[in-house]
Amino acid sequence: MPIEIILIRHGESQHHIKGLTGGWTASPLTTKGERQAKCAAKALAALSPVSSIDLISSDLIRARQTADIIAAHLENVRPTYHQELRELGNGIAKDKTLDAARSLALPVTEPAYDWIPYPEAESWRLMSARVSSFMDTALSQSKAERLLIVSHGNAMVALVQWWLGLGEAYWNKVSFEFDCASFTRLTINRWEERVVSKLNDTTHLSALA
């Protein structure tokens, strides 16, 4: 089991600046997003050395590009890409403008974590289940000391909830925010407790401000 897990949100992407939905939209990095990813990569390369690193990523293009930039700055690290680490699925709203998506939205239902916002989309429960199941397997199989995970805002909320064991009783009560190319560090302390030792750390991006 890894000594530490570092979650990295992908860099700024085209949908952020073009009025498109996120979710499973095919949205490459912007020029700014590429710079953010390079800053993240350099910061990761400068961390104290470990014997081995695994790098896993969502297979959506904005995450793949971020992971590829990170891998280029690390020795002997090749990313693998996984659909299970994708953002909350937005169904037929994928690749649509925000205005077009509004006309496709389904009425909000309760509990909110079972609401499917668009036809063919995912509920929070469905996304959480796929992320949690994948991470249970990934954690048990990884032999690396450091596990790097490139993913997305909502999926990373589910990842932290999984890490802390926050089940559905907390889904409408506890959330987190992640900036583009931010780091969130997950560790285990000497009492074998799961810890969030850094949350949404963006200090490595200060040169871009």
The 8 nearest C-alpha neighbors of each residue, nearest first, counted from 0:
[[1, 138, 142, 141, 139, 2, 143, 144],
 [2, 0, 144, 3, 145, 143, 146, 142],
 [3, 1, 144, 145, 186, 0, 4, 187],
 [2, 4, 186, 145, 1, 185, 146, 5],
 [3, 5, 146, 185, 184, 145, 147, 186],
 [4, 6, 184, 147, 183, 148, 185, 146],
 [7, 5, 148, 183, 182, 149, 147, 184],
 [8, 6, 149, 182, 181, 180, 148, 9],
 [7, 9, 180, 150, 151, 179, 181, 149],
 [10, 8, 62, 180, 65, 179, 61, 150],
 [11, 9, 32, 179, 180, 36, 35, 12],
 [10, 12, 32, 179, 28, 29, 31, 15],
 [13, 11, 28, 29, 27, 14, 15, 26],
 [12, 14, 26, 15, 29, 16, 27, 28],
 [13, 15, 19, 17, 16, 12, 26, 18],
 [16, 14, 13, 12, 17, 18, 11, 19],
 [15, 17, 14, 13, 18, 12, 19, 29],
 [18, 16, 14, 19, 15, 13, 96, 20],
 [17, 19, 96, 97, 16, 14, 15, 20],
 [20, 18, 96, 14, 97, 17, 95, 21],
 [19, 21, 97, 96, 95, 14, 94, 22],
 [22, 20, 24, 23, 14, 19, 93, 26],
 [21, 23, 86, 89, 88, 87, 24, 20],
 [22, 24, 88, 93, 21, 89, 25, 86],
 [23, 25, 94, 93, 21, 22, 26, 20],
 [26, 24, 60, 23, 94, 27, 59, 61],
 [25, 27, 13, 24, 14, 12, 61, 60],
 [28, 26, 61, 12, 60, 13, 29, 25],
 [29, 27, 12, 32, 61, 11, 13, 33],
 [28, 30, 32, 12, 31, 13, 11, 33],
 [29, 31, 33, 32, 34, 28, 11, 12],
 [32, 30, 34, 29, 33, 35, 11, 28],
 [33, 31, 11, 10, 29, 35, 28, 30],
 [32, 34, 36, 30, 35, 31, 28, 37],
 [35, 33, 37, 31, 32, 36, 38, 30],
 [34, 36, 32, 38, 33, 37, 10, 180],
 [35, 37, 39, 33, 34, 38, 65, 10],
 [38, 36, 40, 34, 39, 35, 41, 33],
 [39, 37, 35, 41, 40, 36, 204, 42],
 [38, 40, 36, 42, 37, 41, 43, 35],
 [39, 41, 69, 37, 43, 38, 42, 72],
 [42, 40, 44, 38, 43, 39, 37, 45],
 [41, 43, 45, 39, 44, 40, 38, 203],
 [44, 42, 40, 45, 46, 41, 39, 69],
 [43, 45, 41, 42, 46, 73, 40, 72],
 [46, 44, 42, 43, 41, 47, 48, 40],
 [47, 45, 43, 44, 48, 42, 49, 41],
 [46, 48, 45, 49, 44, 43, 50, 42],
 [49, 47, 46, 50, 45, 44, 51, 52],
 [50, 48, 51, 144, 47, 145, 52, 143],
 [49, 51, 144, 48, 52, 143, 145, 142],
 [52, 50, 143, 49, 144, 145, 53, 142],
 [53, 51, 145, 143, 146, 144, 54, 76],
 [52, 54, 146, 143, 147, 145, 55, 76],
 [55, 53, 147, 78, 148, 146, 52, 79],
 [56, 54, 79, 148, 78, 80, 147, 149],
 [57, 55, 149, 80, 148, 81, 150, 79],
 [56, 58, 84, 81, 85, 80, 150, 59],
 [57, 59, 80, 81, 82, 63, 56, 60],
 [60, 58, 57, 62, 61, 63, 85, 25],
 [59, 61, 63, 62, 27, 64, 25, 58],
 [62, 60, 27, 64, 28, 63, 59, 26],
 [61, 63, 65, 9, 60, 64, 59, 57],
 [64, 62, 60, 66, 65, 61, 58, 67],
 [63, 65, 67, 61, 62, 66, 60, 68],
 [64, 66, 62, 68, 63, 67, 36, 9],
 [67, 65, 69, 63, 68, 64, 70, 62],
 [66, 68, 70, 64, 69, 65, 63, 71],
 [69, 67, 71, 65, 66, 70, 64, 37],
 [68, 70, 40, 66, 67, 71, 72, 65],
 [71, 69, 67, 73, 72, 68, 76, 77],
 [70, 72, 68, 69, 73, 67, 74, 40],
 [71, 73, 70, 69, 40, 44, 41, 74],
 [74, 72, 70, 71, 44, 76, 75, 69],
 [73, 75, 76, 72, 70, 71, 44, 77],
 [74, 76, 73, 77, 70, 52, 51, 71],
 [77, 75, 74, 70, 73, 78, 52, 53],
 [76, 78, 70, 75, 79, 54, 53, 67],
 [79, 77, 54, 55, 66, 80, 76, 70],
 [78, 80, 55, 56, 54, 77, 81, 58],
 [81, 79, 58, 56, 57, 55, 78, 82],
 [80, 82, 57, 58, 83, 84, 56, 79],
 [81, 83, 84, 85, 58, 57, 80, 59],
 [82, 84, 81, 85, 130, 129, 133, 57],
 [85, 83, 57, 82, 81, 150, 130, 56],
 [86, 84, 57, 82, 83, 150, 59, 87],
 [85, 87, 22, 154, 151, 88, 153, 23],
 [88, 86, 22, 126, 153, 121, 89, 154],
 [87, 89, 121, 120, 22, 23, 90, 86],
 [88, 90, 120, 22, 92, 93, 117, 23],
 [120, 91, 89, 119, 92, 88, 118, 93],
 [90, 92, 93, 118, 119, 89, 117, 120],
 [93, 91, 100, 95, 90, 89, 94, 117],
 [92, 94, 24, 91, 95, 89, 23, 90],
 [95, 93, 24, 92, 20, 25, 19, 96],
 [96, 94, 92, 93, 19, 20, 100, 99],
 [97, 95, 19, 99, 98, 18, 20, 100],
 [96, 98, 100, 19, 99, 20, 18, 101],
 [99, 97, 101, 96, 100, 102, 95, 18],
 [98, 100, 96, 101, 97, 102, 95, 103],
 [101, 99, 97, 103, 92, 102, 98, 95],
 [100, 102, 104, 98, 103, 99, 97, 92],
 [101, 103, 100, 99, 104, 98, 105, 97],
 [104, 102, 100, 101, 117, 105, 99, 92],
 [105, 103, 117, 101, 116, 102, 100, 106],
 [104, 106, 116, 117, 107, 103, 115, 118],
 [107, 105, 108, 104, 116, 114, 115, 117],
 [106, 108, 114, 105, 109, 116, 111, 115],
 [109, 107, 114, 111, 110, 106, 113, 115],
 [110, 108, 111, 114, 113, 107, 112, 106],
 [109, 111, 112, 113, 108, 114, 171, 107],
 [110, 112, 109, 114, 113, 108, 107, 171],
 [111, 113, 123, 110, 114, 124, 122, 170],
 [114, 112, 122, 111, 110, 124, 123, 115],
 [115, 113, 111, 108, 122, 112, 116, 107],
 [114, 116, 122, 121, 117, 120, 113, 105],
 [115, 117, 105, 104, 114, 120, 118, 107],
 [118, 116, 104, 120, 105, 115, 90, 103],
 [117, 119, 120, 90, 91, 116, 115, 105],
 [120, 118, 90, 91, 117, 121, 89, 115],
 [90, 121, 119, 89, 88, 117, 118, 115],
 [122, 120, 88, 115, 125, 87, 126, 89],
 [121, 123, 115, 113, 125, 124, 114, 112],
 [122, 124, 112, 126, 125, 127, 113, 121],
 [125, 123, 127, 122, 126, 112, 113, 128],
 [124, 126, 128, 122, 123, 127, 121, 129],
 [127, 125, 123, 129, 128, 124, 87, 130],
 [126, 128, 124, 130, 157, 125, 129, 131],
 [127, 129, 125, 131, 126, 130, 132, 124],
 [128, 130, 132, 126, 131, 127, 83, 133],
 [129, 131, 127, 133, 128, 132, 83, 134],
 [132, 130, 134, 128, 133, 129, 127, 161],
 [133, 131, 135, 129, 134, 130, 128, 136],
 [132, 134, 130, 136, 131, 135, 129, 137],
 [133, 135, 137, 131, 136, 132, 138, 130],
 [136, 134, 132, 138, 133, 137, 131, 139],
 [135, 137, 139, 134, 133, 138, 140, 132],
 [138, 136, 134, 140, 139, 135, 141, 133],
 [139, 137, 135, 141, 136, 140, 134, 0],
 [138, 140, 136, 137, 141, 0, 135, 142],
 [141, 139, 137, 138, 136, 142, 0, 135],
 [140, 142, 138, 143, 139, 137, 0, 1],
 [141, 143, 0, 140, 1, 144, 51, 139],
 [144, 142, 51, 52, 145, 1, 141, 53],
 [143, 145, 1, 2, 51, 52, 49, 50],
 [144, 146, 52, 3, 1, 143, 4, 2],
 [145, 147, 4, 53, 52, 54, 1, 5],
 [146, 148, 54, 5, 4, 53, 6, 55],
 [147, 149, 6, 55, 56, 7, 54, 5],
 [150, 148, 56, 7, 8, 62, 6, 9],
 [149, 151, 8, 57, 84, 56, 62, 9],
 [152, 150, 154, 8, 86, 155, 153, 9],
 [151, 153, 155, 154, 177, 156, 8, 176],
 [154, 152, 156, 155, 151, 86, 87, 157],
 [153, 155, 157, 86, 151, 156, 152, 158],
 [156, 154, 158, 152, 157, 153, 151, 159],
 [155, 157, 153, 159, 158, 154, 175, 160],
 [156, 158, 160, 154, 155, 127, 159, 161],
 [159, 157, 155, 161, 156, 160, 154, 162],
 [158, 160, 162, 156, 161, 157, 155, 163],
 [159, 161, 165, 157, 163, 158, 162, 164],
 [162, 160, 164, 158, 159, 163, 131, 157],
 [163, 161, 159, 160, 164, 158, 193, 165],
 [162, 164, 160, 161, 165, 159, 193, 194],
 [165, 163, 161, 162, 160, 166, 159, 193],
 [166, 164, 160, 163, 169, 161, 167, 170],
 [167, 165, 168, 169, 164, 170, 160, 161],
 [166, 168, 170, 169, 165, 171, 124, 112],
 [167, 169, 166, 170, 171, 165, 172, 173],
 [170, 168, 172, 167, 171, 173, 166, 165],
 [169, 171, 167, 172, 168, 173, 166, 112],
 [170, 172, 169, 173, 168, 112, 111, 174],
 [171, 173, 169, 170, 174, 168, 167, 165],
 [174, 172, 169, 170, 171, 175, 160, 165],
 [173, 175, 156, 172, 176, 170, 171, 160],
 [174, 176, 156, 177, 173, 159, 155, 198],
 [177, 175, 178, 199, 174, 152, 156, 153],
 [176, 178, 199, 152, 181, 179, 175, 8],
 [179, 177, 181, 180, 199, 176, 8, 201],
 [178, 180, 10, 8, 181, 11, 9, 177],
 [181, 179, 10, 8, 9, 7, 35, 36],
 [182, 180, 201, 199, 200, 178, 179, 7],
 [183, 181, 7, 200, 199, 6, 5, 184],
 [182, 184, 198, 6, 197, 199, 5, 200],
 [185, 183, 5, 197, 196, 4, 195, 182],
 [184, 186, 195, 4, 194, 3, 196, 5],
 [187, 185, 3, 194, 193, 195, 2, 4],
 [186, 188, 193, 192, 191, 194, 189, 2],
 [187, 189, 191, 190, 192, 186, 193, 194],
 [188, 190, 191, 187, 192, 193, 186, 194],
 [189, 191, 188, 192, 187, 193, 194, 186],
 [192, 190, 188, 189, 187, 193, 194, 186],
 [193, 191, 187, 190, 188, 194, 189, 186],
 [192, 194, 187, 186, 163, 191, 188, 162],
 [193, 195, 186, 187, 196, 185, 192, 188],
 [196, 194, 185, 197, 184, 186, 198, 193],
 [195, 197, 184, 194, 185, 186, 198, 183],
 [198, 196, 184, 183, 195, 200, 199, 185],
 [197, 199, 183, 200, 184, 195, 182, 196],
 [198, 200, 177, 181, 183, 182, 201, 178],
 [199, 201, 182, 181, 198, 202, 183, 197],
 [202, 200, 181, 203, 204, 199, 182, 205],
 [201, 203, 204, 205, 200, 181, 206, 182],
 [202, 204, 201, 205, 42, 38, 39, 206],
 [205, 203, 202, 201, 206, 207, 38, 35],
 [206, 204, 207, 208, 202, 203, 201, 38],
 [205, 207, 204, 208, 203, 38, 202, 35],
 [208, 206, 205, 204, 35, 34, 38, 31],
 [207, 205, 206, 204, 202, 203, 35, 201]]
